[in-house]
């Protein structure tokens, strides 16, 4: 998921909420990155002020703004980016885009939850453990469709796991 600081501030609504959401997102093998036109020092001050542990990238030359054509042309004095939030699938494939120029265009936590649920269910073969064949694969020691399990585990390892 990629976002500008403005949309993160409004999406998560408070500094405490922002940090707690980031912790929950990290547990789900998901990452957040914030890209801002602020200089490195200003961006790090903002990051520290909200207690953010995710990646912040500084783009004062506005390379991304130009490449994506997201200049907020209504404010030529400050030349900010239009706040966008992107939900990305593996391989940096765009799943959804939120244009946050107006507050209601910014994703809520619920919007992001739904998007990330959909993306995860697409990429995890073990999303639904009742999927035909999954139990049989597990019992046979084939963990290749189970996220986080060693694909090279032996049958002995499988029987130890099953017997616990």
C-alpha positions as CSV (number, residue, x, y, z in Angstrom):
1,X,0.0,0.0,0.0
2,X,1.4,3.4,-0.9
3,X,0.1,6.7,0.4
4,X,1.0,10.4,0.8
5,X,1.2,11.8,4.3
6,X,-1.9,13.8,3.9
7,X,-4.1,10.8,3.1
8,X,-2.5,8.8,5.8
9,X,-3.3,11.5,8.4
10,X,-6.9,11.6,7.3
11,X,-7.4,7.9,6.7
12,X,-6.1,6.8,10.1
13,X,-7.5,9.9,11.8
14,X,-5.1,10.2,14.7
15,X,-1.5,9.6,15.7
16,X,-2.4,6.8,18.1
17,X,-4.7,5.2,15.6
18,X,-2.1,5.5,12.8
19,X,0.6,3.6,14.8
20,X,-1.8,0.9,16.0
21,X,-3.0,0.3,12.5
22,X,0.5,0.0,11.2
23,X,1.3,-2.6,13.8
24,X,-1.8,-4.6,12.7
25,X,-0.8,-4.3,9.1
26,X,2.7,-5.5,9.7
27,X,1.4,-8.7,11.3
28,X,-0.4,-9.5,8.0
29,X,2.8,-9.5,5.8
30,X,1.7,-6.2,4.4
31,X,3.8,-3.1,4.1
32,X,3.1,0.7,4.0
33,X,5.2,3.3,2.3
34,X,4.7,7.0,2.4
35,X,6.1,9.3,-0.3
36,X,6.2,13.0,0.3
37,X,7.5,16.1,-1.4
38,X,8.8,17.3,1.9
39,X,12.6,17.4,2.4
40,X,14.1,14.5,4.4
41,X,14.4,16.4,7.7
42,X,10.8,17.6,7.7
43,X,9.5,14.2,6.7
44,X,11.4,12.5,9.5
45,X,10.0,15.0,12.0
46,X,6.5,14.2,10.8
47,X,7.2,10.4,11.0
48,X,8.5,10.8,14.5
49,X,5.5,12.9,15.6
50,X,3.1,10.2,14.7
51,X,5.3,7.3,15.9
52,X,5.4,5.7,12.5
53,X,7.5,2.6,12.0
54,X,6.9,2.2,8.3
55,X,9.0,3.4,5.3
56,X,8.9,7.2,4.5
57,X,10.4,8.3,1.2
58,X,11.3,11.9,0.4
59,X,10.8,13.2,-3.1
60,X,11.5,17.0,-3.0
61,X,12.3,17.0,-6.7
62,X,8.7,15.8,-7.3
63,X,9.8,13.0,-9.6
64,X,6.8,10.8,-8.7
65,X,4.4,13.8,-8.9
66,X,5.6,14.4,-12.5
67,X,5.8,10.7,-13.5
68,X,2.3,10.0,-12.2
69,X,0.9,13.5,-13.2
70,X,-0.5,14.1,-9.8
71,X,0.3,17.8,-9.2
72,X,-2.3,19.6,-7.3
73,X,-2.5,22.5,-9.8
74,X,-4.9,24.5,-7.5
75,X,-1.9,25.3,-5.2
76,X,0.9,26.4,-7.5
77,X,2.7,28.2,-4.7
78,X,3.4,25.0,-2.7
79,X,3.2,22.6,-5.6
80,X,2.0,19.6,-3.6
81,X,1.0,16.2,-4.8
82,X,-2.7,15.3,-4.9
83,X,-2.9,12.8,-2.1
84,X,-3.3,9.2,-3.4
85,X,-3.5,5.9,-1.7
86,X,-2.7,2.8,-3.8
87,X,-3.3,-0.7,-2.7
88,X,-0.8,-2.9,-4.5
89,X,-0.6,-6.7,-5.0
90,X,2.7,-8.5,-5.2
91,X,4.8,-7.4,-8.1
92,X,3.6,-3.8,-7.5
93,X,0.4,-4.5,-9.4
94,X,-2.2,-1.8,-8.6
95,X,-5.4,-3.3,-7.1
96,X,-7.1,0.0,-6.2
97,X,-6.5,3.7,-6.3
98,X,-8.0,6.4,-4.0
99,X,-7.8,10.0,-5.0
100,X,-7.7,12.0,-1.8
101,X,-8.0,15.5,-3.0
102,X,-11.3,15.7,-1.2
103,X,-11.6,14.0,2.2
104,X,-14.3,11.6,1.1
105,X,-12.0,10.3,-1.7
106,X,-9.6,9.1,0.9
107,X,-9.9,5.5,2.0
108,X,-11.2,4.6,5.4
109,X,-9.7,1.9,7.5
110,X,-12.7,-0.2,6.4
111,X,-12.0,0.5,2.7
112,X,-8.4,-0.6,3.1
113,X,-9.4,-3.7,5.2
114,X,-11.8,-4.8,2.3
115,X,-9.1,-4.2,-0.3
116,X,-6.4,-6.0,1.6
117,X,-8.8,-8.9,2.4
118,X,-9.6,-9.3,-1.3
119,X,-5.9,-9.1,-2.4
120,X,-4.8,-11.6,0.3
121,X,-7.6,-14.0,-0.6
122,X,-6.4,-13.9,-4.3
123,X,-2.7,-14.6,-3.5
124,X,-3.0,-17.1,-0.6
125,X,-4.0,-20.6,-1.7
126,X,-4.7,-21.4,2.0
127,X,-7.0,-18.4,2.5
128,X,-10.0,-20.8,3.0
129,X,-8.9,-24.0,4.8
130,X,-12.1,-25.7,3.6
131,X,-10.9,-25.5,-0.1
132,X,-11.0,-29.0,-1.5
133,X,-7.7,-30.7,-1.4
134,X,-6.0,-28.5,1.2
135,X,-6.5,-30.9,4.1
136,X,-5.3,-33.8,2.0
137,X,-2.2,-31.9,1.0
138,X,-1.5,-31.0,4.6
139,X,-1.9,-34.5,5.8
140,X,0.4,-35.7,3.0
141,X,3.1,-33.3,4.1
142,X,2.7,-31.0,1.1
143,X,2.9,-27.6,2.7
144,X,3.5,-25.7,-0.6
145,X,0.1,-24.1,-0.5
146,X,0.3,-23.0,3.2
147,X,1.9,-19.6,3.7
148,X,4.8,-19.6,6.1
149,X,5.4,-23.4,6.2
150,X,8.6,-24.8,5.0
151,X,8.0,-26.2,1.5
152,X,10.8,-28.7,2.0
153,X,9.5,-30.1,5.3
154,X,9.7,-33.9,5.6
155,X,6.9,-36.2,6.4
156,X,8.4,-36.6,9.8
157,X,8.0,-32.9,10.4
158,X,4.5,-33.1,9.1
159,X,3.6,-35.8,11.6
160,X,5.1,-33.9,14.5
161,X,3.0,-30.8,13.5
162,X,-0.2,-32.9,13.1
163,X,0.3,-34.7,16.4
164,X,0.7,-31.5,18.5
